[in-house]
Amino acid sequence: MRVFWFGVRGAVIGLSLIGFCAAGLAVADTITETEPNDTVATANLTYGFNNLAILGTLSPSTDRDFFSFVVAGLGVPNPPFSTGVRIALTNIPNDYHFALIDPSGNTLISSNLIGPQTIDFNANAVGGIGTYTIQIGALSPSSVGPYQLSIFGVADGGGQPPVIVGSGSINAPTSAVGIPTISNFGLLLLAFVLICMSASILRGLTRR
């Protein structure tokens, strides 16, 4: 019975470690807006690979926030299906202005929006590889409040999605200081914990 308890205790410890690693992985690609970021030149950098998240706040009612990210690979479409870059806006104020600027400085999208939105664009067709800038702007007092953006690649029909990289992660082996990440060692540790946890449970069951 003591051995079985060790197996259960090992499972609990293992699950705790897995939760810790998973939490680090979940927040590795998330940044929180910092001012000043009111122009393209002062756009906040993003960090991470293939799934970026931004937490920001529009305030005051004339606020403009800019963020940059990089399309490092265009993906491989699976005809007749396509690939795209998806920008999901959630927890967004009532009304706001959204704009997307390509690496050449051209405005690809500029629109006043209301509520959560999902915006897709095909970098194969417009913009290509390079650094893109997102602008979120307040339109009125009802625009004031927190918001969240997610940026990731999508592919239909089994194609390979575009490669999305945080603009601050270019030529950097890990995320910026202060932003948790999970390394190859962390992944190996996670695998080791899973194996040990499974062994502990089996040992406890067989000796019960």
C-alpha positions, 0 to 999 in steps of 0.5 A: 500500500505504501508503494502504491501511495508512492506511485500516486504521489509520483503521479501528482508530482508529475502532473504538477511539473507538467502543469508548470511546463505547460503554463510556461509554454502557454505564456511564452508567446504572449506580450503585454502592450507597453507605451509609447507604441503610437506609431509604426516606428514605435510599434511593440515587438512580439515574441514567440513562434507560430502563435503570438498573443497580445494583451493591450488596452485602448485608453484614452479615447484617441489612443492608437496602438501598434504591434509588429510581427514577421511572416518568415515563411509563406507556407505550402498550399494544397490546391485548390486550398490556400494558406493564410495568416489569421488575426483574431481579435477578442475581448475587444471594446465596442468599436475600434479601428483596425489596420494592417500594414505590409513590409513595404509600408502599404496598408492592406486592410483599414476598417472600423470594426465592432466587437470580436473579429477574425481577419485572414490575409494571404501573404502569398498574394499580398505582402510576402515575407517580412515584417507586418504592423497591426494598428488598433485605434480607439474611435470614441469613449466606448472604445476604451478598454482591454483587448486581445489579439492572436496571430497564427498561420492557418492552412486548409486541405492539409497544406502547411501554414505560414511561419509566424515569428515574433518581431523581437524573436528574429535572430534570438535563440529564445524569447525576450528576457522576462518572457517565459519560454520552454527550451529543448531541455524543458521538453526533454524534462517533460518527457522524462517526467511522463515516463517516470510518472507512468512507471510509478503508477504501474509499480504501485498497481502491481505491488498493491 
